[in-house]
Amino acid sequence: MTDFRFDVRYGVRSLGRTPGFTLVALATLALGIGAATAMFSVLDTALRRALPYPDPERLVIGRATFSGNVNPWVSFPDYLDYRDQSKSLASLATIGGGSGLVTVTGADEPEQVRRTTITGNLFETLGVPPALGGAFSIDELPASGAGGDVIISHSLWQRWFGGSPDVLGRSLTVDGTPLTVVGVMPAGFRFLYDSDLWTPPWPGNSDPITRRYHNWLLVGRLAPGVSLDAAQSEIDVISAQLETAYPESNRTKALQLDGLHTAMVEGYRQSLLVLAGAIVFVLLIACGNVANLLLARGSIRKSELAIRAALGATRSRLTRQLLVECIILALVAGGMGIVMAVWLQNLILGFVSMDLLGIGEARLSPTMFGIALALSAITLLLFGVLPSLAASRADPAEDLKHGSRGSTSGKGIRYRSGLVVLQVALSLILLMGSGLLLRSFKMLRGVDPGFRVGNILTATISLPSDDYAEAERAIQFFEQLKEGIEALPGVETVGLVSRIPILQTAGNVAIWAPERPPETNNDAPWADRRIILPGYFATMEIPLVDGRVLEAGDVQGSPPVIVLNRTTAEIVFPGERAVGRQVAVDVGRDEPGLFQVVGVVEDHQLSSLSGRRRPAMFFPYAQQPQRTMRLAVASATDATSLVRPIQERVWELDPDVVLSDPRTMEDVLSNSVAYTRSVTTVLSVFAAVALALAALGLYGVLAFFVTQRIHEIGIRVALGASRGRVLRLVLTRGMLLVGTGVILGTAGAVGATRLVEGMLYQISTTDPTTFVAVTGFFVTIALGACLLPAWRAVRVDPLQVLAVE
């Protein structure tokens, strides 16, 4: 222990005498360890941490499959059958597809909050009962939309009721409907959606409850002792029975059970693993640089080590001393890395949001400390032992000779050169991956959505159900609002639609030609259903292909009409003109509705920029009125300046109606690719760090090469060697290392970039343009790193070198 304490003291003093080396080594290692610790901590949190519910491993999610393809939504009647017939599930609940904004009134100002439709046993299934009161029963559904129960969040309880304990039984007016508060959820509760209200699925607040409409997710809890496979086998039997009993709606339909946690991390797994791989590469490159620094420092300390060896120090004693210095570096860098990891972890979560898992922030944890300690130890073993062993091979007789100089041959130089080749290869792989994502993202952002984006303001307006129960009142409200907004300065045109493109998806139903009826609804084409007011196509600048657009004369009492997009027209009437024909549409009645096609508009993106252009159909609002619509206001100036004037127009018509979620279409499109942009940005940052570290490592090796051969270079110049020859000598060595690394890196990238294949848009993982551009960029940077030591070699003064000789 005495010797060890001496080694520690000596190691600290030795590192203190070379502050430049120590600071660079610590900063490099801390960056690598900190980034890796942060990324692995996020991975551990997302992929391994249990959900915040009792016995989370028993929670499952049920998703519908059609002909074996997952389309997660399930019909409500199917849910009831699965719930009642399954014995392997202790409970089975359902949650509506999506959650909507509603208006809560009764205080000084109305407030927009998010409501989710659920069955009351959802909280029992999750194992999180209300903090106050209880849940509603699905067997006590009202016959209409009037009245009902509601469970509220802890935050809404505080805001609207001041945290009063007598909140149970009190009334809350939601969209004009008085609801009775029957429960308050615990503080911080969240499941799938960040909601303030949970209501039962009565007919007044959800889509029609029919077996052919799929708009529910199933969440279940396995019975004690039942495995997921056993439960799946039982569910398959029930699915087969439903297919036999209801062939019209359930043919080829089944239900797939997955662990809830597994299903919730599906959307994050690939990007997180890609980023984790990138972090490992950065750590390896950083450690390679530190190893090169240690080797260079060891060669400089040869005289010191030779003296100690001449005074009797054994090789094991010298090795131990050098390893102690490495341990000090690793421990200090590990501590610095933990501090850096806290910041980097939150930065990663800021870019790669995991709100679905309820992970919004990160904190210090035993896992983070363990990861940092493990990475420090691995770094020490991989990149501290070999330099220490190489430096400890002191030869007192040779190293103490006057004028003794290092050599460019030997295992030390080969080891350092090998590290540089590895750094080049790893950084090139990262650059290839980020280059592919950057090019893919550029192509994605360049997609023409098929509608106007610039200076378009969009916002949601939801009317209270009690005050607008009569369709005429809702029609009158939206028509007057449209006229009022059109009169505002700076407004060009105004449109209203039930679901705005990209932002609000789904809503698809079956459509077919009456003369060619499908055997079942599942066999018919499906198209997204949109309800619009006149002026919507003009506002969004969606071109008319054939016929006419929907007009003010398309009202109740006039013939039911419809406008199709090009894809729908071609699917329903292949090779025929659609205008003037009739189509049958499953609009939720016992019998399909018949509509006359009056126009065909051009296809445009409805669900995402990267997806195909989906079939769509458009109905006049006056013939199919509803309480919630989305504004689209085209402005000649900054669209955001219209938010307040539009809200005032809304309040002039009804002071209890709120203009919710105002945003521009530029923001809508930007947010739709936010996750892709975030992953691309983070990976590009990692690639840039890797490139910088690789260039630094290359520079360090060549600078050491020049230093070791400075006397040889001086003699060559004295004997007549030109500066060009000296330049070629250094550049040839450097570019040989770069070329070897580029070959290995390109080969590695061919396989590694397949990991990002699912994240690319319209380019392959071996895109030649990207590979050539990235390679050229890397070689240019590497050439710059080589030129600095080469320039130093060119400027060698032979007189000074020979004077030393």
Phi, psi and omega in degrees: 000326179298314178299320182295317178297322177297316179299321180295312180299316181295320180297320179296316179295320181296316178293326179293332179286343178237071186297326179299308178301314185297314181294317180296315180296315180296316181296318181295313179294319180298320178298312180295312182293318180297315180295317180293319179298316180298315183292316180291329176293319176297317178300314180298319180294315186283317190263340185240334184292134182292149175296151186281052179226154178299139179045057186297338181292346179267356180278137181228161174238139180252125181233136182290148172234141177241114184055036177088352180264131183287126170223095206301339189284143183238148177283154183293317176300322176297319177304313181300320179294316178297318181296316186282331186264340184281132175255343182275351177253122179295327176204155179217121181241172178220153180226136184296151181288098182094167177225142187247158176278135177230163182255124176260126182236166179125345176258195181298318179229143176295156181228137175271126176227168181260132180243140177238135180267126184217166164270146188300338182279005177299316182292323176295319180297316180288339182083024180235091180286159175303146177290328175231141176074207182216194182257164176275162182255136179291339181278002181240040182288136175295156181285341181221184182281359182281130177072185179134177182256159178212142171252134186247159178282163178299320182292321178293323176302318179290319185288317189262335183238007177061024181070022182295132180289346180263029181293331183298132181091349179280162187262146176225124183270115182242118183051038177084355181257124177285125179242149181262125179286118180248353181194157176231126181281157178297156178299135177084000181293136178206135174217113181066309182237149178272081190257157174249342181227142172231125183232158179283163184275062176281160186302335184284345183232017178215172178294164181307137181273089178228157184288340182268355178259124185247106183211030181225142172257139181258135177233125184229169175233125181295142175292153180305132178081000181261130179274164179297320180296319179295319178295321179296320179299317179294318180297324178298322178295316179297319179299318179296321178294320179292324178296322178289319184283329184228067183296334181299322185247342190244010179294132182065014183257140179215187180228128180255127177262134175223154173302138184299316181296318179301316181292325184286334181264001182305316184288345182255338192303309185297311182295322179294319179292323176297314180294324177296318177299320179296319179297318178300318178298315180299318179297316179297319179295317179298316179295325176299320177296318179295320177299319177296320177298318180295320178295317179297317179296322179297322180291326179291329184269015183300318181297316179301314181292326179294321178297316180296321178294321180295332180273003172115000180290129178281166180297321179295325179293318178295319180298318180297319179298316181291324179292325177298319177298321177295320179297317179300314179300314183296317182292315179295317178296324177297317177297316177296324180296324179296316178299317179293325182296325179300314179291314182294326181297314178292328177295317179298316179294331176292325179276314183251079186294140177233052182298329181302326179271000181074021180260101181250340179211163181236153181225165174299139181214159176304327179298317180297316178298317180298317180296315180298318179296316180296317180294322178297317180294317179297317178301316179299312185293318186283322191236009175248328185292309184297313176300323180294317178296319180295317182290334184280353180281064182280135175244097187303318184297321183277315187286340180269358178296140178295131179082006177300135182232155178289170179239152177273001178259178176102171185295327182300312180295318180297322180295315180295319178295321177298321177297319179296317178301317178297318179298317178300314182297313182294316180293326178294321178299316178297318179296322177298314180298313180291327177296318177298316180294320179296316180293321177297316181294322177299318179293322180295316180291340179272000180294133175279114183288348179089006177214167181290139180243319185291135176055044173244122175258135178230146180200158182259141174232122180240124183269143177299136186293322182292315183287338183236038179294328179275132184300326183298323181292319178295318179298315180298318181300308185291326178293318178293322178297318179299316179295319180295320180290322180297335181278353181287143177300137178089350180275130178268300179216163181227135174229156174227139183215151181290326179220120181283143181303147177071312184286317183238110186254190176068200183081029183269144180222169184282145177216141180202165174281130183303329181283349178231066183292141178283160178294318174222168178299326181295337180274349183276157171296150177240142181222151178289129182265125179230139179247129188226159168262155178305140181104351183293313182296322179293319180296315182275358179054047175267117187293145173273129181267319184205150176076220183227167175270174177287139188236174181296337180281354179275085186236177175301136181099334175273164182304134177298128184234166183207149171243133180254156167272170188302316182299315180298316180300319181289328179286314184284324181233070183298126178073009182234160176278130185277326184299132181093349179270165175256147174232151174257133183230133177280092184258021174095006177266176176295324178243147178296149176277147178255131183225145177267130178283118180253348181196161176229127178250166181289151176295150173208162182291130181249322187252325181196162178288329185273343183278170176287160178282116190278156171297144181211155177217149188232132181243150177288138183299321184297336179267340178221066184292150175212166190276339184245125179224162180243127179283150167223109185244119178270129184239150176277345181234206179295118185293330184293339179290350182270353186300308182295314177301323179291318177300322178294323176296322178296315182292332175297327180275323180199114183290350180264004181257134184248139172277107188253152174053051177288135178198157178274161178292332174299318179293322179300312180292321180296317180292332181292337179246017185298319182294316178298317179298320182295312180298318179298317180296313181297315180295323179293322177297315178299319180295321179295319177297317179298318179298315180298317180294320179295318178297321178297317178297318178296316178299317181298317180295316182290324177297320177294321178300315180294317180299317181294329185251020184299322179291317178299318181295319179299317179296318179301316180294319180298328180273005173109005179294134181285161177296327178298321179292319177297319179299315180296324180302313183285314182296323180298317180295316182295314183287337174295317176296317180297314181299317178298315179295323179295318179298312180294319181294320179296317177298318179293324181294327179303322178273319186291325183291349175295339179294335180258011184302318181290351181257001184264150180239109173062027169221155181271166180288349177242037182305116185300321181300315180294315182298316181293315182296316181294317179298315178298318179296317181295315181298323178297313178297317180296322178297321177297320178294329179283329186291328183297306176294329178295320178295324177296319179295322181295329184271011178297132179264110183298330180296318179294319180297314182290330177296320176296320179299000000 
